[in-house]
Amino acid sequence: MPARSAGLLIFRRIADGVEVLLVHPGGPFWAKKDEGAWSIPKGLVEPGEEELFAAIRETREELGVDIEGHFTPLGEYRQPGGKTVIAWCIEADPILKVDDVQSSTFTIEWPPKSGQFKNFPEVDRAGWFSIETAAAKILKGQRPMLASLGQHLASGGPQT
């Protein structure tokens, strides 16, 4: 069975539209990548774990903040590698700061085959982006989430 991840597409309303929060993966592989490298905060659903709980947990682990409120299911999105990402959207407080990400870390051998192991943050930065900019920055397999958010907002989705 393909892996399943769960995540939150966090958005806020600003004077001239909507912005979404994206995270940039940490570690040496992603260090010099920008367009097509960003993601919603997300991670693997543990066996027996409720998917929404996993999305909230992963967001806390990647951003260092708790997100609360009304979570609206956006759908399931099959990624190019075969993984399925289940996403919810939630409107954040417009002043939610993401300048100082407090991400959990992972350990890998670096440089490869060196015998040295180093810790890297799961997320090295986060930012608010317009929908247009986010479409260029987000991973290809997650772009449809932005369209789903647009549909949700156009339908008059819940206001916080």
N, CA, C and O of each residue as an XYZ file, in Angstrom:
640
protein
N       0.852     -1.179      0.000
C       0.000      0.000      0.000
C       0.898      1.242      0.000
O       1.829      1.328      0.800
N       0.627      2.198     -0.886
C       1.442      3.414     -0.933
C       1.346      4.194      0.379
O       0.332      4.148      1.075
N       2.420      4.907      0.698
C       2.444      5.715      1.909
C       1.373      6.800      1.844
O       1.008      7.283      0.772
N       0.880      7.167      3.034
C      -0.117      8.230      3.131
C       0.431      9.310      4.055
O       0.899      9.037      5.160
N       0.357     10.535      3.570
C       0.740     11.690      4.376
C      -0.492     12.550      4.577
O      -1.471     12.457      3.836
N      -0.421     13.391      5.599
C      -1.513     14.317      5.873
C      -0.918     15.679      6.176
O       0.128     15.788      6.815
N      -1.603     16.720      5.705
C      -1.069     18.055      5.919
C      -2.136     19.127      5.895
O      -3.301     18.880      5.585
N      -1.687     20.344      6.240
C      -2.582     21.492      6.295
C      -2.166     22.542      5.283
O      -0.999     22.926      5.217
N      -3.116     22.999      4.505
C      -2.912     24.153      3.633
C      -3.464     25.344      4.410
O      -4.669     25.593      4.431
N      -2.555     26.067      5.041
C      -2.905     27.183      5.910
C      -2.956     28.446      5.052
O      -2.045     28.710      4.268
N      -4.031     29.225      5.206
C      -4.160     30.447      4.425
C      -4.572     31.601      5.319
O      -5.081     31.414      6.425
N      -4.337     32.798      4.807
C      -4.802     33.998      5.503
C      -5.279     35.004      4.469
O      -4.799     35.046      3.336
N      -6.236     35.808      4.896
C      -6.755     36.872      4.039
C      -5.972     38.145      4.359
O      -5.787     38.511      5.520
N      -5.523     38.802      3.301
C      -4.826     40.074      3.452
C      -5.561     41.115      2.616
O      -6.500     40.781      1.893
N      -5.147     42.351      2.708
C      -5.866     43.442      2.034
C      -6.102     43.182      0.555
O      -7.175     43.488      0.037
N      -5.113     42.622     -0.129
C      -5.270     42.442     -1.582
C      -5.418     40.991     -2.002
O      -5.068     40.644     -3.130
N      -5.929     40.133     -1.126
C      -6.175     38.758     -1.538
C      -5.939     37.735     -0.452
O      -6.253     37.950      0.719
N      -5.371     36.604     -0.875
C      -5.134     35.471      0.015
C      -3.674     35.052     -0.110
O      -3.091     35.081     -1.194
N      -3.105     34.667      1.011
C      -1.764     34.089      1.013
C      -1.823     32.715      1.648
O      -2.654     32.452      2.517
N      -0.925     31.833      1.200
C      -0.821     30.491      1.775
C       0.557     30.328      2.402
O       1.539     30.936      1.974
N       0.595     29.497      3.420
C       1.835     29.229      4.125
C       2.473     27.974      3.538
O       1.839     26.920      3.481
N       3.703     28.084      3.110
C       4.462     26.937      2.608
C       5.743     26.802      3.404
O       6.253     27.773      3.964
N       6.261     25.569      3.445
C       7.521     25.295      4.140
C       8.544     24.772      3.140
O       8.204     24.111      2.159
N       9.796     25.085      3.415
C      10.902     24.630      2.565
C      11.626     23.519      3.312
O      12.016     23.707      4.464
N      11.815     22.351      2.673
C      12.450     21.238      3.365
C      13.911     21.524      3.686
O      14.631     22.132      2.893
N      14.332     21.077      4.856
C      15.714     21.241      5.275
C      16.582     20.124      4.718
O      16.098     19.180      4.093
N      17.845     20.256      4.959
C      18.806     19.239      4.534
C      19.528     19.620      3.267
O      19.096     20.507      2.532
N      20.624     18.949      3.019
C      21.494     19.320      1.904
C      20.880     19.117      0.521
O      21.218     19.862     -0.398
N      19.996     18.145      0.338
C      19.406     17.904     -0.976
C      18.602     19.112     -1.451
O      18.621     19.448     -2.635
N      17.894     19.765     -0.526
C      16.981     20.862     -0.865
C      17.614     22.239     -0.710
O      16.989     23.238     -1.066
N      18.816     22.319     -0.197
C      19.424     23.600      0.188
C      19.405     24.648     -0.926
O      19.154     25.821     -0.652
N      19.661     24.260     -2.150
C      19.743     25.239     -3.242
C      18.547     25.186     -4.181
O      18.580     25.768     -5.265
N      17.496     24.495     -3.771
C      16.297     24.396     -4.590
C      15.241     25.363     -4.057
O      15.088     25.524     -2.846
N      14.523     25.998     -4.967
C      13.480     26.931     -4.551
C      12.183     26.640     -5.299
O      11.266     26.052     -4.726
N      12.087     27.040     -6.565
C      10.850     26.788     -7.304
C      10.611     25.289     -7.428
O      11.508     24.522     -7.780
N       9.377     24.893     -7.129
C       9.008     23.484     -7.192
C       9.524     22.660     -6.032
O       9.512     21.431     -6.101
N       9.984     23.311     -4.954
C      10.551     22.578     -3.823
C       9.754     22.742     -2.530
O       9.904     21.934     -1.614
N       8.924     23.756     -2.438
C       8.188     24.049     -1.211
C       6.980     23.121     -1.075
O       6.566     22.481     -2.042
N       6.427     23.055      0.125
C       5.350     22.121      0.430
C       4.403     22.720      1.469
O       4.728     23.707      2.129
N       3.236     22.110      1.599
C       2.418     22.387      2.770
C       3.076     21.632      3.930
O       3.780     20.651      3.688
N       2.869     22.056      5.178
C       3.351     21.250      6.297
C       2.611     19.917      6.288
O       1.381     19.884      6.322
N       3.350     18.837      6.243
C       2.722     17.513      6.150
C       3.704     16.444      6.584
O       4.895     16.704      6.755
N       3.191     15.244      6.757
C       4.045     14.109      7.090
C       3.259     12.824      7.099
O       2.044     12.810      6.905
N       3.978     11.747      7.329
C       3.373     10.418      7.273
C       2.338     10.210      8.369
O       2.499     10.671      9.499
N       1.287      9.514      8.013
C       0.264      9.096      8.967
C       0.750      7.794      9.589
O       1.014      6.821      8.883
N       0.867      7.782     10.906
C       1.312      6.578     11.619
C       0.193      5.534     11.630
O      -0.983      5.893     11.575
N       0.547      4.243     11.700
C      -0.489      3.199     11.740
C      -1.477      3.455     12.884
O      -1.078      3.669     14.029
N      -2.753      3.428     12.555
C      -3.808      3.628     13.538
C      -4.072      5.082     13.900
O      -4.955      5.362     14.710
N      -3.328      6.004     13.320
C      -3.483      7.419     13.642
C      -4.567      8.049     12.768
O      -4.664      7.742     11.580
N      -5.368      8.915     13.344
C      -6.363      9.658     12.581
C      -5.632     10.648     11.680
O      -4.696     11.320     12.113
N      -6.065     10.731     10.428
C      -5.354     11.536      9.437
C      -5.300     13.014      9.807
O      -4.249     13.639      9.666
N      -6.406     13.587     10.278
C      -6.388     14.999     10.658
C      -5.438     15.221     11.834
O      -4.722     16.222     11.869
N      -5.426     14.307     12.785
C      -4.498     14.433     13.911
C      -3.058     14.432     13.403
O      -2.226     15.201     13.884
N      -2.764     13.564     12.424
C      -1.412     13.518     11.850
C      -1.059     14.848     11.196
O       0.068     15.324     11.338
N      -2.002     15.452     10.485
C      -1.752     16.738      9.830
C      -1.446     17.828     10.853
O      -0.541     18.638     10.652
N      -2.193     17.845     11.934
C      -1.982     18.837     12.990
C      -0.640     18.588     13.679
O       0.111     19.530     13.932
N      -0.336     17.330     13.981
C       0.931     16.971     14.627
C       2.119     17.366     13.759
O       3.078     17.970     14.239
N       2.045     17.019     12.475
C       3.151     17.324     11.575
C       3.358     18.834     11.440
O       4.496     19.299     11.363
N       2.285     19.588     11.412
C       2.405     21.038     11.340
C       3.109     21.571     12.585
O       3.971     22.445     12.488
N       2.745     21.051     13.741
C       3.408     21.456     14.988
C       4.890     21.099     14.942
O       5.732     21.904     15.340
N       5.217     19.894     14.457
C       6.614     19.469     14.390
C       7.427     20.303     13.405
O       8.610     20.556     13.634
N       6.798     20.731     12.310
C       7.537     21.455     11.275
C       7.602     22.956     11.510
O       8.560     23.602     11.087
N       6.604     23.524     12.175
C       6.569     24.968     12.393
C       6.834     25.378     13.839
O       7.275     26.496     14.107
N       6.560     24.465     14.763
C       6.713     24.810     16.164
C       5.538     25.586     16.722
O       5.657     26.207     17.779
N       4.397     25.565     16.030
C       3.191     26.248     16.512
C       1.997     25.306     16.405
O       1.958     24.415     15.557
N       1.030     25.527     17.282
C      -0.221     24.776     17.222
C      -1.212     25.545     16.366
O      -1.388     26.751     16.542
N      -1.853     24.858     15.451
C      -2.878     25.453     14.599
C      -4.219     24.891     15.057
O      -4.413     23.677     15.119
N      -5.135     25.795     15.374
C      -6.455     25.393     15.842
C      -7.514     26.126     15.042
O      -7.264     27.195     14.484
N      -8.688     25.542     14.995
C      -9.798     26.189     14.313
C     -10.619     25.197     13.526
O     -10.674     24.012     13.854
N     -11.255     25.693     12.484
C     -12.130     24.885     11.637
C     -11.325     24.331     10.457
O     -10.894     25.090      9.590
N     -11.126     23.028     10.425
C     -10.375     22.359      9.363
C     -11.354     21.857      8.307
O     -12.279     21.109      8.623
N     -11.156     22.260      7.071
C     -12.026     21.854      5.975
C     -11.286     20.881      5.072
O     -10.223     21.219      4.553
N     -11.824     19.674      4.870
C     -11.143     18.719      3.986
C     -11.051     19.267      2.564
O     -12.032     19.762      2.009
N      -9.847     19.168      1.984
C      -9.664     19.564      0.581
C      -9.675     18.358     -0.343
O     -10.110     18.459     -1.490
N      -9.200     17.219      0.145
C      -9.188     16.020     -0.680
C      -7.920     15.216     -0.525
O      -7.084     15.482      0.338
N      -7.801     14.215     -1.394
C      -6.630     13.348     -1.440
C      -5.930     13.583     -2.768
O      -6.574     13.679     -3.813
N      -4.610     13.675     -2.719
C      -3.824     14.022     -3.895
C      -2.702     13.007     -4.065
O      -1.828     12.869     -3.209
N      -2.748     12.306     -5.181
C      -1.707     11.317     -5.468
C      -0.480     12.046     -6.012
O      -0.570     12.814     -6.971
N       0.654     11.794     -5.390
C       1.901     12.449     -5.762
C       2.620     11.654     -6.842
O       2.370     10.457     -6.988
N       3.508     12.291     -7.603
C       4.228     11.579     -8.674
C       4.955     10.318     -8.195
O       5.072      9.353     -8.950
N       5.442     10.316     -6.954
C       6.142      9.147     -6.422
C       5.221      8.045     -5.921
O       5.699      6.999     -5.482
N       3.903      8.259     -5.977
C       2.947      7.237     -5.561
C       2.306      7.494     -4.211
O       1.265      6.913     -3.905
N       2.897      8.344     -3.405
C       2.343      8.657     -2.093
C       1.045      9.443     -2.268
O       0.892     10.192     -3.233
N       0.119      9.270     -1.337
C      -1.111     10.050     -1.299
C      -1.012     11.044     -0.153
O      -0.632     10.687      0.962
N      -1.357     12.294     -0.437
C      -1.398     13.329      0.590
C      -2.856     13.725      0.794
O      -3.556     14.093     -0.150
N      -3.297     13.643      2.045
C      -4.632     14.075      2.421
C      -4.472     15.469      3.005
O      -3.657     15.675      3.904
N      -5.249     16.434      2.499
C      -5.058     17.819      2.929
C      -6.346     18.440      3.429
O      -7.440     18.129      2.958
N      -6.183     19.330      4.400
C      -7.247     20.168      4.928
C      -6.784     21.606      4.797
O      -5.584     21.879      4.824
N      -7.715     22.517      4.658
C      -7.353     23.928      4.703
C      -7.879     24.510      5.996
O      -8.855     24.030      6.573
N      -7.207     25.551      6.431
C      -7.628     26.265      7.630
C      -7.160     27.705      7.502
O      -6.044     27.978      7.062
N      -8.033     28.614      7.894
C      -7.672     30.024      7.872
C      -6.930     30.362      9.157
O      -7.420     30.113     10.258
N      -5.750     30.930      9.001
C      -4.916     31.275     10.143
C      -5.129     32.721     10.546
O      -5.650     33.534      9.782
N      -4.716     33.016     11.754
C      -4.660     34.389     12.216
C      -3.751     35.157     11.266
O      -2.635     34.708     11.003
N      -4.183     36.289     10.747
C      -3.370     37.032      9.780
C      -1.981     37.414     10.303
O      -1.079     37.693      9.513
N      -1.805     37.429     11.625
C      -0.505     37.826     12.159
C       0.376     36.634     12.536
O       1.423     36.813     13.159
N      -0.040     35.413     12.164
C       0.782     34.234     12.448
C       2.174     34.441     11.866
O       2.328     34.604     10.655
N       3.176     34.436     12.721
C       4.558     34.667     12.307
C       5.225     33.335     11.972
O       5.066     32.340     12.680
N       5.973     33.346     10.876
C       6.682     32.129     10.475
C       8.176     32.399     10.272
O       8.896     31.574      9.709
N       8.629     33.569     10.738
C      10.029     33.943     10.545
C      10.995     33.057     11.325
O      12.128     32.850     10.891
N      10.566     32.537     12.458
C      11.445     31.758     13.322
C      10.886     30.348     13.479
O      10.320     30.006     14.517
N      11.051     29.532     12.437
C      10.551     28.161     12.438
C      11.284     27.349     13.507
O      12.507     27.424     13.624
N      10.538     26.589     14.269
C      11.095     25.711     15.304
C      10.823     24.259     14.904
O       9.979     23.594     15.505
N      11.533     23.778     13.897
C      11.277     22.477     13.320
C      12.002     21.362     14.068
O      13.054     21.572     14.671
N      11.408     20.168     14.010
C      12.118     18.994     14.492
C      13.241     18.678     13.495
O      13.300     19.259     12.412
N      14.118     17.762     13.870
C      15.287     17.472     13.035
C      15.313     16.007     12.603
O      14.576     15.174     13.130
N      16.182     15.713     11.629
C      16.442     14.342     11.206
C      17.954     14.191     11.060
O      18.678     15.177     10.920
N      18.413     12.957     11.094
C      19.842     12.667     11.002
C      20.116     11.848      9.749
O      19.425     10.865      9.482
N      21.124     12.250      8.983
C      21.563     11.477      7.823
C      23.083     11.475      7.761
O      23.751     12.320      8.357
N      23.603     10.516      7.034
C      25.039     10.488      6.783
C      25.357     11.579      5.760
O      24.841     11.586      4.643
N      26.242     12.519      6.192
C      26.580     13.621      5.299
C      27.999     14.079      5.541
O      28.388     14.318      6.685
N      28.775     14.204      4.488
C      28.492     13.840      3.101
C      28.286     12.326      2.948
O      28.709     11.545      3.800
N      27.630     11.923      1.852
C      27.367     10.496      1.644
C      28.656      9.669      1.717
O      29.714     10.081      1.240
N      28.527      8.503      2.323
C      29.616      7.530      2.456
C      30.813      8.067      3.229
O      31.926      7.562      3.083
N      30.588      9.098      4.060
C      31.673      9.691      4.837
C      31.800      9.077      6.222
O      32.832      9.216      6.879
N      30.739      8.393      6.665
C      30.726      7.865      8.020
C      30.364      8.921      9.057
O      30.314      8.630     10.252
N      30.112     10.142      8.605
C      29.727     11.226      9.510
C      28.218     11.437      9.429
O      27.633     11.477      8.346
N      27.615     11.568     10.587
C      26.169     11.790     10.636
C      25.894     13.187     11.161
O      26.479     13.618     12.155
N      24.995     13.889     10.483
C      24.665     15.254     10.855
C      23.157     15.405     10.996
O      22.378     14.709     10.343
N      22.768     16.333     11.866
C      21.362     16.676     12.064
C      20.991     17.855     11.181
O      21.760     18.804     11.027
N      19.800     17.777     10.605
C      19.261     18.854      9.791
C      17.816     19.088     10.205
O      17.143     18.147     10.628
N      17.320     20.323     10.095
C      15.906     20.563     10.398
C      15.019     19.974      9.299
O      15.388     19.978      8.125
N      13.853     19.472      9.688
C      12.899     18.991      8.678
C      12.487     20.132      7.767
O      12.289     19.934      6.568
N      12.358     21.319      8.327
C      11.980     22.529      7.596
C      13.002     23.600      7.939
O      13.248     23.870      9.115
N      13.603     24.217      6.915
C      14.590     25.256      7.221
C      14.016     26.666      7.150
O      14.635     27.609      7.644
N      12.845     26.823      6.543
C      12.177     28.125      6.534
C      10.725     27.939      6.092
O      10.342     26.921      5.516
N       9.944     28.965      6.389
C       8.534     28.975      5.988
C       8.210     30.383      5.522
O       8.892     31.345      5.877
N       7.161     30.489      4.723
C       6.789     31.810      4.244
C       5.357     31.865      3.774
O       4.732     30.849      3.471
N       4.850     33.100      3.722
C       3.524     33.378      3.186
C       3.686     33.798      1.733
O       4.531     34.633      1.412
N       2.867     33.211      0.845
C       2.958     33.488     -0.578
C       1.568     33.697     -1.174
O       0.592     33.074     -0.757
N       1.507     34.589     -2.160
C       0.265     34.721     -2.914
C       0.001     33.384     -3.605
O       0.913     32.571     -3.753
N      -1.217     33.157     -4.018
C      -1.557     31.914     -4.717
C      -0.701     31.770     -5.977
O      -0.231     30.673     -6.279
N      -0.498     32.846     -6.704
C       0.292     32.798     -7.946
C       1.744     32.407     -7.661
O       2.303     31.555     -8.351
N       2.347     33.020     -6.660
C       3.729     32.695     -6.312
C       3.814     31.276     -5.760
O       4.745     30.535     -6.075
N       2.841     30.905     -4.940
C       2.824     29.556     -4.370
C       2.762     28.495     -5.469
O       3.381     27.438     -5.347
N       2.026     28.771     -6.527
C       1.904     27.803     -7.624
C       3.257     27.510     -8.261
O       3.481     26.402     -8.748
N       4.149     28.476     -8.263
C       5.496     28.257     -8.809
C       6.413     27.582     -7.792
O       7.298     26.816     -8.174
N       6.216     27.855     -6.519
C       7.116     27.351     -5.482
C       6.765     25.949     -4.990
O       7.654     25.191     -4.600
N       5.486     25.600     -5.005
C       5.037     24.346     -4.403
C       5.415     23.151     -5.283
O       5.540     23.270     -6.502
N       5.591     22.010     -4.641
C       5.861     20.771     -5.372
C       4.754     20.527     -6.395
O       3.583     20.799     -6.131
N       5.126     20.021     -7.541
C       4.185     19.806     -8.644
C       2.952     19.008     -8.215
O       1.829     19.353     -8.583
N       3.157     17.959     -7.449
C       2.047     17.113     -7.035
C       1.087     17.772     -6.059
O      -0.014     17.269     -5.830
N       1.500     18.903     -5.478
C       0.638     19.609     -4.529
C      -0.078     20.806     -5.151
O      -0.938     21.406     -4.506
N       0.253     21.158     -6.369
C      -0.395     22.309     -7.012
C      -1.916     22.193     -7.048
O      -2.599     23.198     -6.856
N      -2.474     21.000     -7.288
C      -3.944     20.906     -7.295
C      -4.596     21.323     -5.976
O      -5.773     21.686     -5.959
N      -3.848     21.276     -4.874
C      -4.389     21.720     -3.586
C      -4.728     23.211     -3.635
O      -5.713     23.651     -3.042
N      -3.911     23.975     -4.340
C      -4.167     25.414     -4.461
C      -5.473     25.670     -5.210
O      -6.239     26.565     -4.852
N      -5.720     24.875     -6.254
C      -6.979     24.996     -6.995
C      -8.163     24.621     -6.102
O      -9.210     25.267     -6.148
N      -7.992     23.575     -5.291
C      -9.066     23.180     -4.368
C      -9.335     24.274     -3.351
O     -10.488     24.529     -3.003
N      -8.273     24.930     -2.866
C      -8.463     26.038     -1.939
C      -9.226     27.167     -2.630
O     -10.131     27.758     -2.041
N      -8.864     27.465     -3.871
C      -9.576     28.502     -4.623
C     -11.055     28.194     -4.752
O     -11.894     29.084     -4.613
N     -11.380     26.932     -5.017
C     -12.787     26.524     -5.120
C     -13.489     26.678     -3.778
O     -14.625     27.146     -3.706
N     -12.801     26.279     -2.726
C     -13.358     26.396     -1.379
C     -13.668     27.857     -1.057
O     -14.747     28.173     -0.555
N     -12.720     28.742     -1.347
C     -12.914     30.169     -1.051
C     -14.015     30.772     -1.923
O     -14.802     31.594     -1.454
N     -14.070     30.364     -3.187
C     -15.096     30.881     -4.106
C     -16.497     30.443     -3.685
O     -17.480     31.134     -3.950
N     -16.575     29.291     -3.030
C     -17.889     28.792     -2.594
C     -18.346     29.427     -1.292
O     -19.413     29.107     -0.768
N     -17.513     30.343     -0.773
C     -17.889     31.015      0.467
C     -17.617     30.178      1.677
O     -18.386     30.203      2.638
N     -16.503     29.414      1.650
C     -16.117     28.556      2.770
C     -16.131     29.307      4.095
O     -16.196     30.536      4.119
N     -16.071     28.571      5.183
C     -16.197     29.168      6.513
C     -15.221     30.315      6.737
O     -14.066     30.258      6.314
N     -15.697     31.338      7.398
C     -14.850     32.477      7.805
C     -14.502     32.262      9.274
O     -15.323     31.776     10.052
N     -13.287     32.624      9.640
C     -12.929     32.500     11.060
C     -13.031     33.835     11.752
O     -12.768     33.930     12.951
